[in-house]
Amino acid sequence: MSIWGKIIGGAAGFALGGPIGALLGGLAGHAIDKMRTPLPEGQDGTKQIAFTIAVIVLGAKMAKADGHVSKDEIAAFKEVFHVPPNEMKNVARVFDLAKKDAAGFEPYAKQIARLFENNKAVLEDLLGGLFHIAQADNVIHPAELDYLRRVAEIFGFDDIAFERVKSSYLGPSDADPYSILGVPHDISDDELKAAYRRLVRENHPDKAIADGLPQEFIEVANEKLAAINDAYERICRNRGIS
């Protein structure tokens, strides 16, 4: 069973509790799916569902930050998760419920921050997915940027980490490669290589899967790794590093 079927089933809500569990309960009304279909060994199904719901809820609320939800932003959400056509109605139900939910985004962001407090890479991937949605219409509205900065703060990211994620989604032609790698311009070549290798290890898609990210979200991890590689190659060319 895909993760979407498990979300609509709602059984995970009982395990998650908090605002995410409440939203799942309101969506399903009762537990249709008791999650009898196990995920691959080593993957935490409850956390996968929590992560997915968080992206939907935070994405829906962010899309309204500039006053409207554009078709580009909705399309970007589909890109982030590669939603199968037969599951689009289910995902739309979650998205619409999140938009109508009177609660602010902070309780959801705080719950997901607690769930992944020991795995900043997962939280960074979630923030990256929100950036992907925000820049879908080629413009990040100031209200959206303020929203993203507040989510990053709740996730425990400082200004340097926020700017690094932000730079990764501006596009390779515009973003400062040093910002993407989160390193100073005067870093030594050896330190640069060490920082690059650490980022590759932390952000490899295989690690994202092992950490519990849904398979539907892995494309964002691929994009981030591509941005890291591009930034490192650009710096190497400028420095003459072979």
C-alpha positions in Angstrom: 0.0 0.0 0.0 1.3 3.5 -0.8 1.8 6.0 1.9 -1.2 7.9 0.7 -3.5 5.0 1.5 -2.1 4.8 5.0 -2.6 8.6 5.5 -6.2 8.5 4.3 -6.8 5.4 6.5 -5.9 7.7 9.5 -4.7 4.9 11.8 -1.4 6.7 12.3 -3.2 9.6 13.9 -3.6 7.6 17.1 0.1 7.0 17.3 1.1 10.5 16.4 -1.2 12.6 18.6 -0.9 16.4 18.6 -2.1 18.6 15.8 -1.0 16.1 13.1 -2.9 13.3 14.7 -5.9 15.5 15.1 -5.9 16.4 11.4 -5.6 12.8 10.4 -8.5 11.9 12.7 -10.6 14.6 11.2 -9.7 13.5 7.7 -10.5 9.8 8.2 -13.2 9.9 10.9 -12.1 6.4 11.9 -9.3 4.0 11.3 -9.9 2.4 8.0 -6.3 1.1 7.6 -4.8 -0.6 10.6 -1.4 -0.4 8.9 -1.2 -4.2 8.5 1.0 -3.7 5.5 4.6 -3.2 6.8 7.1 -0.9 5.3 10.6 -2.2 4.4 12.7 -3.2 7.4 14.4 -0.2 9.1 11.8 2.4 8.0 9.5 4.1 10.5 6.1 4.2 8.9 4.7 6.6 11.5 7.4 9.1 11.0 7.1 8.8 7.2 3.4 9.7 7.6 4.2 12.5 10.0 6.7 13.9 7.6 4.4 13.7 4.6 1.5 15.3 6.5 3.8 18.1 7.7 4.8 18.9 4.1 1.2 19.0 3.1 0.1 21.1 6.0 3.0 23.5 6.0 2.9 23.7 2.2 -0.8 24.5 2.2 -0.4 27.2 4.8 2.6 28.7 3.2 0.9 28.8 -0.2 -1.6 31.1 1.3 1.1 33.4 2.9 1.1 35.7 -0.1 -2.7 35.8 -0.2 -3.5 33.1 -2.8 -2.7 29.6 -3.8 -1.4 29.6 -7.4 -1.6 26.7 -9.9 2.2 26.8 -10.0 2.4 26.2 -6.3 0.0 23.3 -6.4 2.0 21.8 -9.4 5.2 22.2 -7.4 3.7 20.2 -4.5 2.9 17.4 -7.0 6.6 17.6 -8.1 7.8 17.4 -4.5 5.9 14.2 -3.9 5.3 12.7 -7.4 1.8 11.9 -6.4 0.3 9.1 -8.5 -2.8 10.2 -10.5 -5.0 7.7 -8.7 -4.1 9.3 -5.3 -4.5 12.9 -6.2 -8.0 13.1 -4.8 -6.8 11.8 -1.5 -3.9 14.3 -1.4 -6.3 17.1 -2.3 -8.4 16.2 0.6 -5.5 16.6 3.0 -4.4 19.8 1.3 -7.9 21.4 1.4 -8.4 20.4 5.1 -5.1 21.9 6.0 -6.0 25.2 4.2 -9.3 25.3 6.1 -7.8 24.4 9.4 -8.1 27.5 11.7 -4.9 26.6 13.6 -1.7 28.4 12.6 1.3 26.6 11.2 3.4 26.8 14.4 1.9 23.8 16.2 2.5 21.6 13.2 6.1 22.8 12.8 6.8 22.3 16.5 5.5 18.8 16.5 7.5 17.8 13.5 10.6 19.5 15.0 10.2 17.3 18.1 9.7 14.1 16.1 12.9 14.7 14.2 14.9 16.6 16.8 17.8 14.2 16.4 17.8 14.3 12.6 18.4 17.8 11.3 18.9 16.5 7.8 15.3 15.4 7.6 14.1 18.8 8.8 16.3 20.5 6.3 14.8 18.3 3.5 11.3 19.4 4.6 12.3 23.0 4.6 13.8 22.5 1.2 10.5 21.1 -0.1 8.8 24.2 1.2 11.3 26.4 -0.7 10.6 24.3 -3.8 6.9 25.1 -3.5 7.5 28.8 -2.7 9.6 29.5 -5.7 7.3 27.6 -8.1 6.0 30.8 -9.7 9.7 32.1 -9.9 9.0 34.7 -7.2 9.4 34.1 -3.4 7.0 36.6 -1.9 8.3 38.5 1.2 5.5 37.0 3.3 6.5 33.5 2.1 10.1 34.2 3.0 9.1 35.4 6.5 7.0 32.2 6.8 10.0 30.0 5.8 12.3 31.8 8.2 9.9 31.3 11.1 9.6 27.5 10.2 13.4 27.3 10.1 13.6 29.0 13.5 11.2 26.5 15.0 13.2 23.6 13.4 16.3 25.0 15.2 18.2 26.4 12.3 20.3 29.5 12.7 20.6 32.3 10.1 23.6 30.6 8.4 21.8 27.3 7.9 18.7 29.1 6.7 20.7 31.1 4.1 22.4 27.8 2.9 19.0 26.1 2.3 17.7 29.3 0.7 20.7 29.6 -1.6 20.2 25.9 -2.7 16.8 26.8 -4.2 17.7 30.1 -6.0 19.2 28.2 -8.9 22.8 27.5 -9.7 23.3 30.6 -11.8 22.2 33.0 -9.0 23.1 31.4 -5.7 26.5 31.9 -4.0 28.2 28.5 -4.1 29.8 29.1 -0.8 26.4 29.8 0.8 25.1 26.5 -0.6 27.9 24.7 1.1 27.6 26.8 4.2 31.3 27.7 4.3 33.2 31.1 4.3 34.8 32.4 1.2 38.3 32.3 2.9 38.0 28.6 3.7 41.1 26.5 2.8 41.1 24.0 0.0 41.4 21.1 2.4 38.6 22.4 4.7 36.5 22.9 1.6 36.9 19.3 0.5 36.1 18.1 4.0 33.0 20.2 4.2 31.8 19.0 0.8 32.3 15.3 1.7 30.4 15.8 4.9 27.5 17.4 3.1 27.4 14.6 0.5 27.3 12.0 3.2 24.6 13.8 5.2 22.4 14.5 2.1 22.8 11.4 0.0 19.3 10.1 -1.1 20.1 6.6 0.3 20.5 8.1 3.7 17.3 10.1 3.4 15.5 6.8 2.7 17.2 5.1 5.7 16.2 8.1 7.9 12.6 7.5 7.1 11.7 9.9 4.3 8.9 8.6 2.1 10.1 7.3 -1.3 7.7 9.9 -2.8 9.9 12.7 -1.4 13.4 11.5 -2.5 13.5 13.7 -5.6 14.0 16.7 -3.3 17.0 15.0 -1.8 18.3 14.4 -5.3 17.9 18.0 -6.1 19.7 19.1 -3.0 22.6 16.8 -3.7 22.8 18.1 -7.2 23.0 21.7 -5.9 25.8 20.7 -3.5 27.8 19.0 -6.3 27.3 22.0 -8.6 28.4 24.5 -6.0 31.5 22.5 -5.2 32.4 22.1 -8.9 32.0 25.9 -9.4 34.3 26.7 -6.5 36.9 24.2 -7.7 36.9 25.7 -11.2 37.3 29.2 -9.8 40.2 28.0 -7.5 41.8 25.7 -10.0 41.3 22.7 -7.9 41.5 19.5 -9.9 
